[in-house]
């Protein structure tokens, strides 16, 4: 995830909230990953309650100085990427594309 504006990135198990891999030290990514596990679970629960037959591509949280991208891994149920970007130094569209590229190269 080494591209301009990335402050941190993690691969997270959404069943346990555990971080499987991480890079960056912007803040405690393990705490952030556990918290964002709840975001993913809540969105999936809401989609199910609404009867939506669709999948989450990504969830974007826009803060004043940062973007947070949460992207479930399409071919690995229960995993998601969590990426923190410096809003002033990053290109959101490019970052989303890079996360997709990393996902495509994920081998487990």
C-alpha positions as CSV (number, residue, x, y, z in Angstrom):
1,X,0.0,0.0,0.0
2,X,2.9,2.3,-0.6
3,X,1.4,5.2,-2.5
4,X,1.2,8.9,-1.8
5,X,-1.0,9.9,1.1
6,X,-1.3,6.5,2.8
7,X,-1.0,6.8,6.5
8,X,-1.8,3.2,7.4
9,X,-3.4,0.1,6.1
10,X,-4.6,-3.2,7.6
11,X,-6.1,-6.5,6.5
12,X,-8.7,-7.4,9.1
13,X,-10.7,-10.5,10.0
14,X,-14.3,-9.3,10.4
15,X,-15.4,-12.3,12.4
16,X,-12.9,-11.6,15.2
17,X,-11.8,-8.0,14.6
18,X,-8.2,-9.2,14.6
19,X,-5.6,-7.5,12.4
20,X,-3.9,-10.0,10.1
21,X,-1.4,-7.6,8.5
22,X,-0.7,-3.9,8.9
23,X,1.5,-1.1,7.7
24,X,1.9,2.4,9.1
25,X,1.8,4.0,12.5
26,X,-0.6,6.8,12.2
27,X,-2.4,5.5,15.3
28,X,-3.2,2.1,16.8
29,X,-4.5,0.2,13.7
30,X,-5.5,-2.8,15.8
31,X,-8.0,-0.7,17.8
32,X,-9.2,1.0,14.6
33,X,-9.6,-2.4,12.9
34,X,-11.6,-3.8,15.8
35,X,-13.9,-0.7,15.7
36,X,-14.4,-0.8,12.0
37,X,-15.3,-4.5,12.2
38,X,-18.5,-3.2,13.9
39,X,-19.1,-0.8,11.0
40,X,-18.9,-3.7,8.5
41,X,-21.1,-6.0,10.6
42,X,-23.7,-3.2,11.1
43,X,-23.8,-2.4,7.4
44,X,-24.2,-6.1,6.5
45,X,-26.9,-6.5,9.1
46,X,-28.8,-3.5,7.8
47,X,-28.6,-4.7,4.2
48,X,-30.0,-8.1,5.2
49,X,-32.8,-6.4,7.2
50,X,-33.7,-4.3,4.1
51,X,-33.6,-7.4,1.8
52,X,-30.8,-6.0,-0.3
53,X,-29.3,-8.6,-2.5
54,X,-26.0,-6.8,-3.1
55,X,-22.5,-6.6,-1.9
56,X,-20.5,-3.8,-0.3
57,X,-17.8,-2.5,-2.6
58,X,-16.4,-0.2,0.0
59,X,-17.3,2.1,2.8
60,X,-15.9,5.6,2.9
61,X,-15.5,7.7,6.0
62,X,-14.5,11.3,5.3
63,X,-13.0,13.2,8.1
64,X,-11.6,16.7,8.1
65,X,-8.0,15.6,7.5
66,X,-8.4,12.0,6.5
67,X,-10.2,9.5,4.4
68,X,-10.9,6.0,5.8
69,X,-11.6,3.3,3.2
70,X,-13.1,0.0,4.4
71,X,-13.2,-2.6,1.6
72,X,-14.5,-6.2,2.1
73,X,-12.3,-8.7,0.2
74,X,-14.6,-10.0,-2.5
75,X,-13.2,-13.5,-2.8
76,X,-12.3,-14.0,0.9
77,X,-15.4,-13.8,3.0
78,X,-14.8,-12.4,6.4
79,X,-11.8,-10.2,5.5
80,X,-11.6,-6.5,4.8
81,X,-9.0,-3.9,4.0
82,X,-8.9,-0.8,6.2
83,X,-6.9,2.1,4.7
84,X,-6.3,5.6,6.2
85,X,-5.3,8.4,3.8
86,X,-4.1,11.9,4.4
87,X,-6.8,13.9,2.7
88,X,-4.4,16.7,1.6
89,X,-1.9,14.4,0.0
90,X,-4.0,11.6,-1.5
91,X,-6.1,11.1,-4.6
92,X,-9.2,9.2,-3.4
93,X,-10.1,7.7,-6.8
94,X,-6.5,6.5,-7.3
95,X,-6.4,5.1,-3.7
96,X,-9.6,3.1,-4.2
97,X,-8.1,1.7,-7.4
98,X,-4.9,0.7,-5.7
99,X,-6.9,-1.1,-2.9
100,X,-8.7,-3.0,-5.7
101,X,-5.3,-3.9,-7.2
102,X,-4.0,-5.1,-3.9
103,X,-7.2,-7.2,-3.4
104,X,-6.8,-8.7,-6.8
105,X,-3.2,-9.8,-5.9
106,X,-4.1,-11.2,-2.5
107,X,-3.3,-14.9,-2.4
108,X,-4.3,-16.9,0.7
